[in-house]
């Protein structure tokens, strides 16, 4: 029988060793099962943190199946795009147990080993079952051709891509993207459009300092290149068509993308609610998509657009951050509030909205490091390059 308390206690002890844990795990895995090395990117730097994070999440919820099972099912489905198959799971389990034994030393008893082995068997069973179920209805990934590329600023590109076959997503969801230039590295982006008849997606990509995938997508990818897309994920920024409250959309940087998709969704549903888009940027140059946004405003009478600059010495007039400018649309409790941008921007916006008395279930934002984008345990790293 799995002893949840002992699993948590032993994992907490192992986690105290920090980076040494994933380093030992991967060294053990590749030494025992060298064929697994091809599943991973050349550099494991980003992957190390995500291994520990995922294991910590699993252990913390080991006695909360309502939270753990969906998390594991998502991991199982998601790992299909890394070309992980059922035969890989025993190898990972063996390396994990060897790593735990190494760091626990004399505390690693036969009883504890059995408890961890049983827990891992459950984890592997749920993940492989979810992967098998997903394989009956969708591919492990979608190939998508780049059909246009616009460099809007030196560090922001807008890519229009066309998946090879129908890509089933909802506005507000995110898509894991891999480019052949950076094999086995996947990064999440949110399409800036609602589903189109021609099946194309528009991705807004900002080059993040040190971001291997974002740099490749902005600087290296060209029309005709073929990217890979993982299955769409996330529901925190999606819109429930059955509720008709007006929308207050607060965007920073390329966080505009999913919120623009929501505007398109409202238009497709007949424009039966008002929407206010507050678009924040440091300088006018960073308002990279204003032409498309203003075109939407001009043809959608229910849409209000307010661009806000926080730090542009070349522009006169008052300067503010987006959430402060949004105060002219108070009381906020009349709206469904959506916020998307950098972690700092989102956290500040959410705090202001909560302080204003808006109910938590009316505030929609991505929780960074949340279940929505779980880190990979045995495949390449999933990271959101988003600002």
NORNOR-V985713 format. One record per residue. N is the residue number from 1. RES is the residue in one letter. PSI is psi in degrees with one decimal (999 if undefined). OMEGA is omega in whole degrees, -180 to 180 (NA if undefined). NEAR is the number of other C-alpha atoms within 12 Angstrom. Layout:
n:N res:RES psi:PSI omega:OMEGA near:NEAR
n:N res:RES psi:PSI omega:OMEGA near:NEAR
//
This chain:
n:1 res:X psi:138.2 omega:-179 near:16
n:2 res:X psi:125.8 omega:178 near:22
n:3 res:X psi:96.0 omega:-174 near:21
n:4 res:X psi:-41.3 omega:-178 near:23
n:5 res:X psi:-42.1 omega:-180 near:19
n:6 res:X psi:-34.2 omega:176 near:26
n:7 res:X psi:-46.6 omega:-180 near:36
n:8 res:X psi:-44.3 omega:-179 near:26
n:9 res:X psi:-46.2 omega:-178 near:21
n:10 res:X psi:-38.5 omega:179 near:32
n:11 res:X psi:-40.8 omega:178 near:35
n:12 res:X psi:-37.4 omega:178 near:24
n:13 res:X psi:-41.7 omega:179 near:22
n:14 res:X psi:-42.5 omega:-176 near:31
n:15 res:X psi:-20.6 omega:178 near:28
n:16 res:X psi:-16.7 omega:-179 near:18
n:17 res:X psi:-0.6 omega:172 near:19
n:18 res:X psi:-132.3 omega:-175 near:22
n:19 res:X psi:-18.7 omega:-180 near:22
n:20 res:X psi:-26.1 omega:-178 near:22
n:21 res:X psi:-57.7 omega:179 near:35
n:22 res:X psi:-33.6 omega:178 near:35
n:23 res:X psi:-44.2 omega:179 near:25
n:24 res:X psi:-40.2 omega:-180 near:28
n:25 res:X psi:-50.8 omega:-177 near:37
n:26 res:X psi:-37.8 omega:177 near:37
n:27 res:X psi:-41.5 omega:179 near:23
n:28 res:X psi:-45.5 omega:-179 near:28
n:29 res:X psi:-46.6 omega:-176 near:31
n:30 res:X psi:-28.5 omega:177 near:24
n:31 res:X psi:-42.9 omega:-178 near:18
n:32 res:X psi:-35.5 omega:-175 near:21
n:33 res:X psi:75.0 omega:-174 near:23
n:34 res:X psi:-22.3 omega:-179 near:18
n:35 res:X psi:-17.1 omega:-180 near:16
n:36 res:X psi:-13.4 omega:-176 near:29
n:37 res:X psi:-31.4 omega:-177 near:28
n:38 res:X psi:-12.9 omega:179 near:22
n:39 res:X psi:-13.0 omega:-169 near:33
n:40 res:X psi:155.7 omega:174 near:34
n:41 res:X psi:165.4 omega:-179 near:28
n:42 res:X psi:-46.4 omega:178 near:17
n:43 res:X psi:131.9 omega:179 near:19
n:44 res:X psi:12.6 omega:-174 near:28
n:45 res:X psi:-49.9 omega:-179 near:21
n:46 res:X psi:-32.7 omega:-176 near:32
n:47 res:X psi:-30.2 omega:-175 near:33
n:48 res:X psi:-48.4 omega:-179 near:32
n:49 res:X psi:-35.7 omega:-175 near:28
n:50 res:X psi:-29.3 omega:174 near:30
n:51 res:X psi:-50.7 omega:-179 near:35
n:52 res:X psi:-41.4 omega:-180 near:35
n:53 res:X psi:-43.4 omega:-180 near:30
n:54 res:X psi:-44.6 omega:179 near:34
n:55 res:X psi:-39.7 omega:177 near:37
n:56 res:X psi:-39.9 omega:178 near:29
n:57 res:X psi:-43.4 omega:180 near:31
n:58 res:X psi:-47.6 omega:-178 near:37
n:59 res:X psi:-39.7 omega:-178 near:34
n:60 res:X psi:-26.1 omega:-179 near:25
n:61 res:X psi:14.6 omega:-174 near:25
n:62 res:X psi:-25.2 omega:177 near:31
n:63 res:X psi:16.6 omega:178 near:20
n:64 res:X psi:79.5 omega:-173 near:15
n:65 res:X psi:-28.2 omega:179 near:19
n:66 res:X psi:-32.8 omega:177 near:13
n:67 res:X psi:-37.5 omega:-173 near:20
n:68 res:X psi:-43.6 omega:-174 near:28
n:69 res:X psi:-47.5 omega:177 near:27
n:70 res:X psi:-37.0 omega:178 near:24
n:71 res:X psi:-47.7 omega:-180 near:36
n:72 res:X psi:-37.7 omega:178 near:39
n:73 res:X psi:-41.2 omega:177 near:32
n:74 res:X psi:-44.2 omega:178 near:36
n:75 res:X psi:-43.5 omega:-179 near:43
n:76 res:X psi:-45.9 omega:178 near:40
n:77 res:X psi:-42.0 omega:-176 near:40
n:78 res:X psi:-34.9 omega:-176 near:45
n:79 res:X psi:-9.8 omega:176 near:43
n:80 res:X psi:-34.0 omega:-179 near:36
n:81 res:X psi:-16.3 omega:175 near:40
n:82 res:X psi:2.7 omega:-178 near:38
n:83 res:X psi:30.9 omega:174 near:27
n:84 res:X psi:133.0 omega:179 near:35
n:85 res:X psi:170.5 omega:-175 near:29
n:86 res:X psi:-36.6 omega:-177 near:25
n:87 res:X psi:-17.0 omega:-179 near:16
n:88 res:X psi:-22.4 omega:-173 near:31
n:89 res:X psi:-41.6 omega:177 near:29
n:90 res:X psi:-34.9 omega:179 near:26
n:91 res:X psi:-44.0 omega:180 near:30
n:92 res:X psi:-41.1 omega:179 near:38
n:93 res:X psi:-43.1 omega:180 near:33
n:94 res:X psi:-42.2 omega:180 near:26
n:95 res:X psi:-36.3 omega:179 near:32
n:96 res:X psi:-46.5 omega:-180 near:38
n:97 res:X psi:-38.8 omega:178 near:36
n:98 res:X psi:-37.1 omega:179 near:28
n:99 res:X psi:-44.8 omega:178 near:31
n:100 res:X psi:-44.1 omega:180 near:36
n:101 res:X psi:-38.4 omega:-179 near:29
n:102 res:X psi:-45.9 omega:-174 near:24
n:103 res:X psi:-23.5 omega:179 near:27
n:104 res:X psi:-21.1 omega:177 near:25
n:105 res:X psi:-127.5 omega:-177 near:18
n:106 res:X psi:-15.6 omega:178 near:13
n:107 res:X psi:-9.9 omega:-180 near:20
n:108 res:X psi:92.8 omega:-177 near:26
n:109 res:X psi:166.8 omega:177 near:18
n:110 res:X psi:-38.5 omega:-180 near:14
n:111 res:X psi:-43.7 omega:179 near:16
n:112 res:X psi:-38.0 omega:178 near:29
n:113 res:X psi:-42.0 omega:178 near:31
n:114 res:X psi:-39.9 omega:-179 near:20
n:115 res:X psi:-42.9 omega:177 near:25
n:116 res:X psi:-40.1 omega:179 near:36
n:117 res:X psi:-40.7 omega:178 near:28
n:118 res:X psi:-41.7 omega:179 near:22
n:119 res:X psi:-43.3 omega:-179 near:31
n:120 res:X psi:-37.0 omega:177 near:31
n:121 res:X psi:-39.4 omega:178 near:25
n:122 res:X psi:-45.6 omega:179 near:26
n:123 res:X psi:-49.7 omega:-178 near:35
n:124 res:X psi:-38.4 omega:-179 near:34
n:125 res:X psi:-44.5 omega:-180 near:24
n:126 res:X psi:-43.5 omega:-178 near:27
n:127 res:X psi:-45.4 omega:-179 near:35
n:128 res:X psi:-35.1 omega:178 near:31
n:129 res:X psi:-42.7 omega:179 near:26
n:130 res:X psi:-38.6 omega:179 near:28
n:131 res:X psi:-41.8 omega:179 near:32
n:132 res:X psi:-40.7 omega:178 near:24
n:133 res:X psi:-43.6 omega:-179 near:19
n:134 res:X psi:-33.6 omega:-177 near:24
n:135 res:X psi:-17.5 omega:-180 near:22
n:136 res:X psi:-18.0 omega:-174 near:12
n:137 res:X psi:-17.0 omega:-177 near:14
n:138 res:X psi:154.8 omega:180 near:23
n:139 res:X psi:166.0 omega:176 near:29
n:140 res:X psi:-26.5 omega:175 near:28
n:141 res:X psi:165.8 omega:176 near:33
n:142 res:X psi:130.1 omega:169 near:28
n:143 res:X psi:138.8 omega:-178 near:28
n:144 res:X psi:122.5 omega:-179 near:35
n:145 res:X psi:137.6 omega:174 near:31
n:146 res:X psi:115.5 omega:-177 near:30
n:147 res:X psi:-16.9 omega:171 near:26
n:148 res:X psi:154.4 omega:-179 near:23
n:149 res:X psi:123.6 omega:177 near:27
n:150 res:X psi:123.9 omega:174 near:27
n:151 res:X psi:99.2 omega:-174 near:25
n:152 res:X psi:-37.8 omega:172 near:25
n:153 res:X psi:-179.9 omega:-178 near:23
n:154 res:X psi:-20.1 omega:-176 near:18
n:155 res:X psi:10.6 omega:178 near:28
n:156 res:X psi:125.5 omega:176 near:31
n:157 res:X psi:144.6 omega:173 near:32
n:158 res:X psi:116.8 omega:-179 near:39
n:159 res:X psi:130.5 omega:170 near:41
n:160 res:X psi:123.6 omega:-176 near:34
n:161 res:X psi:151.1 omega:180 near:39
n:162 res:X psi:108.1 omega:176 near:32
n:163 res:X psi:151.2 omega:-177 near:33
n:164 res:X psi:-23.8 omega:174 near:22
n:165 res:X psi:174.7 omega:-171 near:19
n:166 res:X psi:131.8 omega:179 near:22
n:167 res:X psi:109.9 omega:-172 near:30
n:168 res:X psi:98.3 omega:180 near:27
n:169 res:X psi:163.7 omega:175 near:31
n:170 res:X psi:144.9 omega:174 near:33
n:171 res:X psi:135.6 omega:-178 near:38
n:172 res:X psi:-16.0 omega:176 near:40
n:173 res:X psi:170.6 omega:180 near:37
n:174 res:X psi:158.3 omega:-174 near:44
n:175 res:X psi:128.4 omega:173 near:42
n:176 res:X psi:131.7 omega:-175 near:43
n:177 res:X psi:135.5 omega:173 near:48
n:178 res:X psi:137.4 omega:174 near:38
n:179 res:X psi:143.2 omega:178 near:31
n:180 res:X psi:-21.5 omega:178 near:25
n:181 res:X psi:-28.4 omega:179 near:25
n:182 res:X psi:71.4 omega:-175 near:27
n:183 res:X psi:140.9 omega:176 near:26
n:184 res:X psi:13.6 omega:170 near:39
n:185 res:X psi:124.1 omega:-178 near:40
n:186 res:X psi:137.9 omega:178 near:45
n:187 res:X psi:145.0 omega:-177 near:41
n:188 res:X psi:135.5 omega:173 near:38
n:189 res:X psi:151.9 omega:179 near:45
n:190 res:X psi:125.4 omega:177 near:46
n:191 res:X psi:144.5 omega:-179 near:46
n:192 res:X psi:10.9 omega:-179 near:39
n:193 res:X psi:155.5 omega:170 near:40
n:194 res:X psi:165.6 omega:-177 near:35
n:195 res:X psi:136.9 omega:-178 near:26
n:196 res:X psi:158.9 omega:178 near:25
n:197 res:X psi:-36.0 omega:-178 near:12
n:198 res:X psi:3.5 omega:174 near:18
n:199 res:X psi:13.4 omega:-179 near:23
n:200 res:X psi:153.6 omega:175 near:28
n:201 res:X psi:144.1 omega:176 near:42
n:202 res:X psi:120.9 omega:-180 near:40
n:203 res:X psi:132.5 omega:175 near:46
n:204 res:X psi:116.8 omega:-173 near:43
n:205 res:X psi:120.0 omega:173 near:45
n:206 res:X psi:132.6 omega:177 near:42
n:207 res:X psi:112.6 omega:-179 near:31
n:208 res:X psi:135.0 omega:177 near:27
n:209 res:X psi:123.5 omega:-178 near:15
n:210 res:X psi:0.5 omega:-179 near:13
n:211 res:X psi:108.2 omega:-175 near:25
n:212 res:X psi:-43.2 omega:-177 near:33
n:213 res:X psi:-45.5 omega:-179 near:38
n:214 res:X psi:-38.5 omega:178 near:38
n:215 res:X psi:-41.9 omega:180 near:25
n:216 res:X psi:-42.6 omega:-178 near:32
n:217 res:X psi:-35.7 omega:-179 near:42
n:218 res:X psi:-42.7 omega:-169 near:32
n:219 res:X psi:-28.0 omega:-170 near:28
n:220 res:X psi:-34.7 omega:-176 near:24
n:221 res:X psi:138.1 omega:-178 near:32
n:222 res:X psi:164.5 omega:176 near:26
n:223 res:X psi:134.8 omega:-178 near:22
n:224 res:X psi:-19.9 omega:176 near:18
n:225 res:X psi:154.2 omega:-179 near:26
n:226 res:X psi:122.5 omega:176 near:27
n:227 res:X psi:167.7 omega:171 near:39
n:228 res:X psi:141.2 omega:178 near:35
n:229 res:X psi:134.6 omega:170 near:46
n:230 res:X psi:173.8 omega:178 near:40
n:231 res:X psi:145.5 omega:179 near:39
n:232 res:X psi:145.8 omega:-178 near:32
n:233 res:X psi:161.1 omega:170 near:34
n:234 res:X psi:146.6 omega:177 near:32
n:235 res:X psi:-2.6 omega:-172 near:24
n:236 res:X psi:-27.2 omega:179 near:30
n:237 res:X psi:8.8 omega:179 near:39
n:238 res:X psi:163.2 omega:-173 near:35
n:239 res:X psi:128.4 omega:177 near:35
n:240 res:X psi:110.3 omega:-176 near:22
n:241 res:X psi:-19.4 omega:-176 near:22
n:242 res:X psi:-21.6 omega:177 near:10
n:243 res:X psi:137.7 omega:-169 near:15
n:244 res:X psi:20.5 omega:-179 near:19
n:245 res:X psi:152.1 omega:176 near:23
n:246 res:X psi:160.6 omega:-174 near:32
n:247 res:X psi:134.6 omega:168 near:42
n:248 res:X psi:110.5 omega:-174 near:45
n:249 res:X psi:117.7 omega:-177 near:51
n:250 res:X psi:114.6 omega:-173 near:54
n:251 res:X psi:146.5 omega:172 near:45
n:252 res:X psi:129.0 omega:178 near:44
n:253 res:X psi:-137.9 omega:-180 near:46
n:254 res:X psi:1.2 omega:169 near:43
n:255 res:X psi:-10.6 omega:174 near:46
n:256 res:X psi:-34.6 omega:-168 near:47
n:257 res:X psi:-59.1 omega:-178 near:46
n:258 res:X psi:-28.4 omega:-180 near:49
n:259 res:X psi:-34.3 omega:174 near:47
n:260 res:X psi:-36.7 omega:177 near:49
n:261 res:X psi:-37.3 omega:178 near:38
n:262 res:X psi:-38.8 omega:177 near:44
n:263 res:X psi:-43.4 omega:178 near:45
n:264 res:X psi:-36.7 omega:177 near:33
n:265 res:X psi:-44.8 omega:179 near:29
n:266 res:X psi:-40.7 omega:178 near:34
n:267 res:X psi:-43.1 omega:180 near:25
n:268 res:X psi:-26.6 omega:180 near:19
n:269 res:X psi:4.0 omega:175 near:18
n:270 res:X psi:3.9 omega:177 near:16
n:271 res:X psi:46.2 omega:-176 near:23
n:272 res:X psi:11.7 omega:176 near:22
n:273 res:X psi:158.3 omega:176 near:29
n:274 res:X psi:151.7 omega:176 near:28
n:275 res:X psi:134.9 omega:176 near:37
n:276 res:X psi:122.2 omega:177 near:43
n:277 res:X psi:113.9 omega:174 near:44
n:278 res:X psi:115.0 omega:-172 near:43
n:279 res:X psi:107.0 omega:-176 near:46
n:280 res:X psi:144.8 omega:175 near:45
n:281 res:X psi:160.7 omega:177 near:36
n:282 res:X psi:-44.2 omega:-178 near:25
n:283 res:X psi:164.9 omega:180 near:25
n:284 res:X psi:-32.8 omega:-180 near:24
n:285 res:X psi:-30.0 omega:-177 near:23
n:286 res:X psi:-5.0 omega:173 near:30
n:287 res:X psi:66.1 omega:-167 near:31
n:288 res:X psi:-18.9 omega:-174 near:34
n:289 res:X psi:23.8 omega:-174 near:36
n:290 res:X psi:-35.3 omega:-179 near:29
n:291 res:X psi:-46.4 omega:180 near:14
n:292 res:X psi:-39.0 omega:-180 near:24
n:293 res:X psi:-42.8 omega:-180 near:31
n:294 res:X psi:-32.6 omega:175 near:22
n:295 res:X psi:-40.1 omega:175 near:17
n:296 res:X psi:-46.3 omega:-179 near:27
n:297 res:X psi:-41.2 omega:-176 near:24
n:298 res:X psi:-26.4 omega:-179 near:15
n:299 res:X psi:-3.8 omega:-180 near:16
n:300 res:X psi:99.5 omega:-175 near:24
n:301 res:X psi:-17.8 omega:-179 near:20
n:302 res:X psi:0.5 omega:-177 near:22
n:303 res:X psi:126.9 omega:173 near:31
n:304 res:X psi:133.8 omega:-179 near:29
n:305 res:X psi:128.9 omega:178 near:36
n:306 res:X psi:100.0 omega:174 near:32
n:307 res:X psi:140.2 omega:-176 near:37
n:308 res:X psi:131.5 omega:178 near:34
n:309 res:X psi:135.3 omega:-178 near:32
n:310 res:X psi:-20.5 omega:-172 near:27
n:311 res:X psi:72.9 omega:-180 near:21
n:312 res:X psi:94.8 omega:-177 near:21
n:313 res:X psi:-17.1 omega:-179 near:13
n:314 res:X psi:-11.2 omega:180 near:14
n:315 res:X psi:131.0 omega:177 near:15
n:316 res:X psi:179.8 omega:177 near:12
n:317 res:X psi:175.5 omega:-177 near:12
n:318 res:X psi:149.6 omega:177 near:15
n:319 res:X psi:147.2 omega:-177 near:23
n:320 res:X psi:165.5 omega:171 near:23
n:321 res:X psi:162.1 omega:-170 near:32
n:322 res:X psi:-44.2 omega:-175 near:40
n:323 res:X psi:-33.2 omega:177 near:43
n:324 res:X psi:-40.6 omega:178 near:29
n:325 res:X psi:-30.2 omega:-179 near:30
n:326 res:X psi:-11.5 omega:-178 near:35
n:327 res:X psi:-20.0 omega:179 near:22
n:328 res:X psi:-11.2 omega:179 near:14
n:329 res:X psi:15.7 omega:174 near:28
n:330 res:X psi:155.1 omega:7 near:21
n:331 res:X psi:132.6 omega:-177 near:17
n:332 res:X psi:-23.5 omega:-176 near:32
n:333 res:X psi:-8.8 omega:177 near:24
n:334 res:X psi:-9.8 omega:-174 near:24
n:335 res:X psi:160.0 omega:156 near:32
n:336 res:X psi:124.4 omega:-174 near:33
n:337 res:X psi:127.9 omega:177 near:45
n:338 res:X psi:134.5 omega:178 near:45
n:339 res:X psi:135.1 omega:179 near:50
n:340 res:X psi:135.1 omega:180 near:48
n:341 res:X psi:-147.9 omega:177 near:41
n:342 res:X psi:162.4 omega:179 near:29
n:343 res:X psi:-42.4 omega:-179 near:24
n:344 res:X psi:-45.2 omega:-179 near:20
n:345 res:X psi:-44.7 omega:-178 near:32
n:346 res:X psi:-46.0 omega:-179 near:34
n:347 res:X psi:-41.8 omega:179 near:24
n:348 res:X psi:-40.0 omega:179 near:23
n:349 res:X psi:-47.0 omega:-179 near:38
n:350 res:X psi:-41.5 omega:180 near:36
n:351 res:X psi:-44.7 omega:-180 near:21
n:352 res:X psi:-40.7 omega:-178 near:26
n:353 res:X psi:-41.4 omega:178 near:38
n:354 res:X psi:-44.4 omega:179 near:21
n:355 res:X psi:-27.1 omega:179 near:15
n:356 res:X psi:-2.5 omega:175 near:22
n:357 res:X psi:13.4 omega:178 near:19
n:358 res:X psi:134.5 omega:-179 near:25
n:359 res:X psi:140.0 omega:-178 near:19
n:360 res:X psi:-34.7 omega:-177 near:19
n:361 res:X psi:-1.0 omega:176 near:18
n:362 res:X psi:3.9 omega:-179 near:29
n:363 res:X psi:125.2 omega:-174 near:37
n:364 res:X psi:123.5 omega:-179 near:36
n:365 res:X psi:163.5 omega:178 near:40
n:366 res:X psi:130.2 omega:172 near:36
n:367 res:X psi:109.2 omega:180 near:25
n:368 res:X psi:137.9 omega:-175 near:26
n:369 res:X psi:34.4 omega:-179 near:18
n:370 res:X psi:178.6 omega:176 near:21
n:371 res:X psi:-21.8 omega:-176 near:28
n:372 res:X psi:-35.7 omega:180 near:32
n:373 res:X psi:70.1 omega:-175 near:38
n:374 res:X psi:141.6 omega:178 near:43
n:375 res:X psi:152.3 omega:-179 near:40
n:376 res:X psi:137.8 omega:178 near:43
n:377 res:X psi:-42.1 omega:-175 near:43
n:378 res:X psi:3.5 omega:178 near:49
n:379 res:X psi:-166.3 omega:179 near:40
n:380 res:X psi:161.1 omega:-173 near:42
n:381 res:X psi:139.6 omega:169 near:44
n:382 res:X psi:123.4 omega:178 near:43
n:383 res:X psi:147.3 omega:176 near:35
n:384 res:X psi:114.7 omega:175 near:38
n:385 res:X psi:93.9 omega:-167 near:37
n:386 res:X psi:125.7 omega:-180 near:37
n:387 res:X psi:999 omega:NA near:34
//
